[in-house]
Amino acid sequence: MTDNKKLSEEKCSSSLLIAEDSGNTDVDVSAPKNVAEIQEIKSSVDNDLSEKTTQFSDAEEEIHNTLYKEF
């Protein structure tokens, strides 16, 4: 067994034990298992956040322009 796989399995086991101790039995067993998957998810989240931030800024600017429009 590779060190990464063994470490991943140990982390999953630890997560399950912590979840059981806290009374949380809804553990996501489909959690990413390696760094590449985590980086891909992070990149996707970062892109989504960037897009939402841009949309918010655009909306904020539109509201500002509407409220302070000179007549």
C-alpha positions as CSV (number, residue, x, y, z in Angstrom):
1,M,0.0,0.0,0.0
2,T,1.4,3.4,-0.9
3,D,2.0,6.0,1.8
4,N,-0.5,8.4,0.3
5,K,-3.2,5.7,0.1
6,K,-2.5,4.6,3.7
7,L,-2.6,8.2,4.9
8,S,-5.8,8.9,3.0
9,E,-7.4,5.8,4.6
10,E,-6.2,6.9,8.1
11,K,-7.7,10.4,7.6
12,C,-11.0,8.9,6.5
13,S,-11.0,6.6,9.5
14,S,-10.3,9.5,11.8
15,S,-13.0,11.6,10.2
16,L,-15.5,8.7,10.7
17,L,-14.5,8.4,14.4
18,I,-14.8,12.1,15.0
19,A,-18.2,12.1,13.3
20,E,-19.4,9.2,15.4
21,D,-18.1,10.9,18.6
22,S,-20.0,14.1,17.7
23,G,-23.2,12.3,16.9
24,N,-22.9,13.3,13.2
25,T,-23.5,10.2,11.1
26,D,-23.9,12.0,7.8
27,V,-20.3,11.6,6.7
28,D,-19.6,12.3,3.0
29,V,-17.7,9.2,2.0
30,S,-17.3,10.7,-1.5
31,A,-14.9,13.3,-0.2
32,P,-11.9,14.0,-2.4
33,K,-9.2,11.5,-1.8
34,N,-6.1,13.2,-3.2
35,V,-4.5,16.6,-3.7
36,A,-5.4,16.9,-7.4
37,E,-9.1,16.5,-6.6
38,I,-8.9,19.0,-3.8
39,Q,-7.0,21.5,-6.0
40,E,-9.6,21.0,-8.8
41,I,-12.5,21.7,-6.3
42,K,-10.7,24.7,-4.9
43,S,-10.1,26.1,-8.3
44,S,-13.8,25.7,-9.2
45,V,-14.8,27.4,-5.9
46,D,-12.4,30.2,-6.5
47,N,-13.8,30.7,-10.0
48,D,-17.3,30.7,-8.7
49,L,-16.5,33.2,-6.0
50,S,-14.7,35.5,-8.5
51,E,-17.8,35.4,-10.8
52,K,-20.2,36.1,-7.9
53,T,-18.0,38.9,-6.7
54,T,-18.0,40.5,-10.1
55,Q,-21.8,40.1,-10.4
56,F,-22.2,41.7,-6.9
57,S,-19.9,44.6,-7.8
58,D,-21.8,45.2,-11.1
59,A,-25.1,45.2,-9.2
60,E,-23.8,47.5,-6.5
61,E,-22.5,49.9,-9.1
62,E,-25.9,49.8,-10.9
63,I,-27.7,50.5,-7.7
64,H,-25.4,53.4,-6.9
65,N,-25.8,54.9,-10.4
66,T,-29.6,54.6,-10.1
67,L,-29.8,56.1,-6.7
68,Y,-27.4,59.0,-7.4
69,K,-28.4,59.7,-11.0
70,E,-28.3,63.5,-11.6
71,F,-31.5,64.8,-13.1
